[in-house]
Every structure is written in structure tokens, then in C-alpha cells.
Amino acid sequence: MRIIVNLDVMMAKRKMSLNELSEKVGITLANLSNLKTGKAKAIRFSTLQLLCNALACQPGDILEFVEE
């Protein structure tokens, strides 16, 4: 099982760039890039909340569980 991060999908749906999202949530481009590419090992609930607020979405829109 694995968790897929669909941050890029939500950003595309909202027509938002990584720079714009970074400014809205106050997270560095490097950290957002790690999340977007799936390289991050964890995400804080506070970060997830900021992302959901900025993208007007639910946590399940960003994170997806996939059985292998």
C-alpha cells in the first residue's frame, strides 16, 4: 500500500502555480516541490490544513491511498 500525493492535480484544477501556492501558504518552494513530486515522507496536519484552505479542497483531494 502507498499514499499518492495529488497536489499537482489540485493545483492544475485551480490554475495555481507552485510560486503562487507557496506565497499563499507560507511554505518554501523546496518543501512544496517535495510534496508535489511525492518525495516527502510525512506531512503535518497544519500544512495539510493550509494547503486545503488555499486550494479550497478536502484532504482526500490531495492524498490518495492505493493498494498495491
TIVO-2410 file (N, C-alpha, C; in nm, 3 decimals):
# residues 68
REC num residu      c1      c2      c3 atome chaine
REC   1      M   0.083  -0.117   0.000     N      A
REC   1      M   0.000   0.000   0.000    CA      A
REC   1      M   0.088   0.124   0.000     C      A
REC   2      R   0.036   0.229  -0.059     N      A
REC   2      R   0.111   0.353  -0.063    CA      A
REC   2      R   0.015   0.472  -0.069     C      A
REC   3      I   0.067   0.586  -0.035     N      A
REC   3      I  -0.009   0.710  -0.039    CA      A
REC   3      I   0.040   0.792  -0.158     C      A
REC   4      I  -0.052   0.834  -0.241     N      A
REC   4      I  -0.022   0.917  -0.357    CA      A
REC   4      I  -0.058   1.061  -0.322     C      A
REC   5      V   0.029   1.154  -0.353     N      A
REC   5      V   0.003   1.297  -0.330    CA      A
REC   5      V  -0.041   1.359  -0.462     C      A
REC   6      N  -0.165   1.406  -0.466     N      A
REC   6      N  -0.221   1.466  -0.587    CA      A
REC   6      N  -0.219   1.619  -0.582     C      A
REC   7      L  -0.115   1.673  -0.524     N      A
REC   7      L  -0.105   1.819  -0.513    CA      A
REC   7      L  -0.100   1.884  -0.650     C      A
REC   8      D  -0.027   1.824  -0.743     N      A
REC   8      D  -0.017   1.881  -0.878    CA      A
REC   8      D  -0.153   1.882  -0.948     C      A
REC   9      V  -0.234   1.780  -0.924     N      A
REC   9      V  -0.368   1.773  -0.985    CA      A
REC   9      V  -0.456   1.886  -0.932     C      A
REC  10      M  -0.453   1.905  -0.801     N      A
REC  10      M  -0.535   2.012  -0.741    CA      A
REC  10      M  -0.487   2.149  -0.784     C      A
REC  11      M  -0.357   2.166  -0.796     N      A
REC  11      M  -0.303   2.294  -0.843    CA      A
REC  11      M  -0.348   2.322  -0.986     C      A
REC  12      A  -0.346   2.220  -1.069     N      A
REC  12      A  -0.390   2.236  -1.208    CA      A
REC  12      A  -0.539   2.270  -1.215     C      A
REC  13      K  -0.619   2.203  -1.134     N      A
REC  13      K  -0.763   2.231  -1.131    CA      A
REC  13      K  -0.792   2.375  -1.089     C      A
REC  14      R  -0.709   2.428  -1.001     N      A
REC  14      R  -0.729   2.564  -0.950    CA      A
REC  14      R  -0.648   2.667  -1.030     C      A
REC  15      K  -0.575   2.615  -1.132     N      A
REC  15      K  -0.490   2.701  -1.216    CA      A
REC  15      K  -0.395   2.785  -1.129     C      A
REC  16      M  -0.327   2.716  -1.038     N      A
REC  16      M  -0.237   2.782  -0.944    CA      A
REC  16      M  -0.095   2.729  -0.963     C      A
REC  17      S  -0.001   2.820  -0.968     N      A
REC  17      S   0.140   2.780  -0.982    CA      A
REC  17      S   0.199   2.746  -0.846     C      A
REC  18      L   0.314   2.681  -0.849     N      A
REC  18      L   0.383   2.646  -0.726    CA      A
REC  18      L   0.424   2.772  -0.651     C      A
REC  19      N   0.468   2.874  -0.724     N      A
REC  19      N   0.506   3.001  -0.661    CA      A
REC  19      N   0.387   3.066  -0.591     C      A
REC  20      E   0.272   3.067  -0.658     N      A
REC  20      E   0.152   3.127  -0.600    CA      A
REC  20      E   0.108   3.052  -0.475     C      A
REC  21      L   0.109   2.920  -0.482     N      A
REC  21      L   0.071   2.839  -0.366    CA      A
REC  21      L   0.167   2.861  -0.251     C      A
REC  22      S   0.295   2.868  -0.282     N      A
REC  22      S   0.397   2.892  -0.180    CA      A
REC  22      S   0.372   3.023  -0.106     C      A
REC  23      E   0.337   3.127  -0.181     N      A
REC  23      E   0.309   3.257  -0.120    CA      A
REC  23      E   0.183   3.252  -0.033     C      A
REC  24      K   0.081   3.181  -0.079     N      A
REC  24      K  -0.046   3.173  -0.005    CA      A
REC  24      K  -0.033   3.098   0.126     C      A
REC  25      V   0.045   2.990   0.127     N      A
REC  25      V   0.053   2.906   0.246    CA      A
REC  25      V   0.177   2.931   0.331     C      A
REC  26      G   0.274   3.004   0.279     N      A
REC  26      G   0.394   3.033   0.356    CA      A
REC  26      G   0.487   2.915   0.371     C      A
REC  27      I   0.491   2.829   0.271     N      A
REC  27      I   0.579   2.712   0.272    CA      A
REC  27      I   0.681   2.730   0.159     C      A
REC  28      T   0.804   2.692   0.183     N      A
REC  28      T   0.909   2.712   0.082    CA      A
REC  28      T   0.880   2.633  -0.044     C      A
REC  29      L   0.933   2.683  -0.154     N      A
REC  29      L   0.918   2.614  -0.283    CA      A
REC  29      L   0.978   2.474  -0.276     C      A
REC  30      A   1.090   2.460  -0.207     N      A
REC  30      A   1.155   2.329  -0.196    CA      A
REC  30      A   1.064   2.228  -0.126     C      A
REC  31      N   1.002   2.268  -0.016     N      A
REC  31      N   0.913   2.177   0.057    CA      A
REC  31      N   0.788   2.144  -0.025     C      A
REC  32      L   0.731   2.244  -0.092     N      A
REC  32      L   0.614   2.217  -0.176    CA      A
REC  32      L   0.651   2.125  -0.292     C      A
REC  33      S   0.768   2.147  -0.348     N      A
REC  33      S   0.814   2.062  -0.458    CA      A
REC  33      S   0.829   1.918  -0.413     C      A
REC  34      N   0.883   1.898  -0.293     N      A
REC  34      N   0.897   1.762  -0.239    CA      A
REC  34      N   0.761   1.697  -0.220     C      A
REC  35      L   0.663   1.773  -0.173     N      A
REC  35      L   0.527   1.719  -0.159    CA      A
REC  35      L   0.469   1.685  -0.296     C      A
REC  36      K   0.483   1.778  -0.388     N      A
REC  36      K   0.425   1.763  -0.522    CA      A
REC  36      K   0.480   1.641  -0.595     C      A
REC  37      T   0.608   1.616  -0.580     N      A
REC  37      T   0.672   1.504  -0.651    CA      A
REC  37      T   0.664   1.372  -0.574     C      A
REC  38      G   0.607   1.376  -0.453     N      A
REC  38      G   0.592   1.254  -0.375    CA      A
REC  38      G   0.718   1.214  -0.301     C      A
REC  39      K   0.815   1.302  -0.291     N      A
REC  39      K   0.941   1.271  -0.223    CA      A
REC  39      K   0.932   1.289  -0.071     C      A
REC  40      A   0.829   1.358  -0.025     N      A
REC  40      A   0.814   1.383   0.119    CA      A
REC  40      A   0.775   1.253   0.190     C      A
REC  41      K   0.829   1.233   0.307     N      A
REC  41      K   0.799   1.114   0.387    CA      A
REC  41      K   0.680   1.136   0.480     C      A
REC  42      A   0.648   1.262   0.508     N      A
REC  42      A   0.540   1.294   0.600    CA      A
REC  42      A   0.486   1.433   0.569     C      A
REC  43      I   0.368   1.461   0.623     N      A
REC  43      I   0.309   1.594   0.612    CA      A
REC  43      I   0.240   1.625   0.744     C      A
REC  44      R   0.259   1.744   0.793     N      A
REC  44      R   0.194   1.785   0.917    CA      A
REC  44      R   0.049   1.819   0.888     C      A
REC  45      F  -0.036   1.797   0.988     N      A
REC  45      F  -0.177   1.832   0.972    CA      A
REC  45      F  -0.192   1.982   0.949     C      A
REC  46      S  -0.108   2.062   1.013     N      A
REC  46      S  -0.117   2.207   0.994    CA      A
REC  46      S  -0.083   2.246   0.850     C      A
REC  47      T   0.013   2.177   0.790     N      A
REC  47      T   0.048   2.202   0.650    CA      A
REC  47      T  -0.065   2.158   0.559     C      A
REC  48      L  -0.122   2.044   0.587     N      A
REC  48      L  -0.234   1.994   0.508    CA      A
REC  48      L  -0.352   2.089   0.516     C      A
REC  49      Q  -0.376   2.144   0.635     N      A
REC  49      Q  -0.484   2.240   0.653    CA      A
REC  49      Q  -0.459   2.366   0.570     C      A
REC  50      L  -0.337   2.416   0.570     N      A
REC  50      L  -0.303   2.534   0.490    CA      A
REC  50      L  -0.325   2.508   0.341     C      A
REC  51      L  -0.281   2.391   0.296     N      A
REC  51      L  -0.298   2.356   0.155    CA      A
REC  51      L  -0.445   2.346   0.118     C      A
REC  52      C  -0.524   2.282   0.204     N      A
REC  52      C  -0.667   2.268   0.177    CA      A
REC  52      C  -0.736   2.403   0.174     C      A
REC  53      N  -0.698   2.493   0.265     N      A
REC  53      N  -0.756   2.628   0.265    CA      A
REC  53      N  -0.721   2.702   0.136     C      A
REC  54      A  -0.595   2.696   0.095     N      A
REC  54      A  -0.550   2.769  -0.024    CA      A
REC  54      A  -0.611   2.712  -0.152     C      A
REC  55      L  -0.631   2.580  -0.155     N      A
REC  55      L  -0.682   2.515  -0.276    CA      A
REC  55      L  -0.833   2.489  -0.270     C      A
REC  56      A  -0.896   2.529  -0.161     N      A
REC  56      A  -1.041   2.508  -0.141    CA      A
REC  56      A  -1.079   2.364  -0.171     C      A
REC  57      C  -1.014   2.272  -0.096     N      A
REC  57      C  -1.039   2.129  -0.118    CA      A
REC  57      C  -1.037   2.055   0.015     C      A
REC  58      Q  -1.058   1.926   0.009     N      A
REC  58      Q  -1.055   1.838   0.125    CA      A
REC  58      Q  -0.922   1.761   0.126     C      A
REC  59      P  -0.876   1.712   0.243     N      A
REC  59      P  -0.752   1.634   0.248    CA      A
REC  59      P  -0.753   1.516   0.152     C      A
REC  60      G  -0.869   1.454   0.133     N      A
REC  60      G  -0.879   1.340   0.042    CA      A
REC  60      G  -0.860   1.378  -0.105     C      A
REC  61      D  -0.871   1.506  -0.136     N      A
REC  61      D  -0.844   1.552  -0.272    CA      A
REC  61      D  -0.695   1.558  -0.298     C      A
REC  62      I  -0.616   1.573  -0.192     N      A
REC  62      I  -0.471   1.584  -0.206    CA      A
REC  62      I  -0.402   1.450  -0.183     C      A
REC  63      L  -0.451   1.373  -0.085     N      A
REC  63      L  -0.390   1.245  -0.050    CA      A
REC  63      L  -0.480   1.130  -0.092     C      A
REC  64      E  -0.420   1.028  -0.152     N      A
REC  64      E  -0.495   0.912  -0.202    CA      A
REC  64      E  -0.425   0.784  -0.159     C      A
REC  65      F  -0.498   0.691  -0.104     N      A
REC  65      F  -0.445   0.561  -0.063    CA      A
REC  65      F  -0.464   0.461  -0.178     C      A
REC  66      V  -0.357   0.393  -0.215     N      A
REC  66      V  -0.362   0.295  -0.324    CA      A
REC  66      V  -0.304   0.163  -0.276     C      A
REC  67      E  -0.382   0.056  -0.292     N      A
REC  67      E  -0.330  -0.076  -0.258    CA      A
REC  67      E  -0.249  -0.129  -0.376     C      A
REC  68      E  -0.140  -0.196  -0.341     N      A
REC  68      E  -0.053  -0.248  -0.448    CA      A
REC  68      E  -0.086  -0.392  -0.479     C      A
***
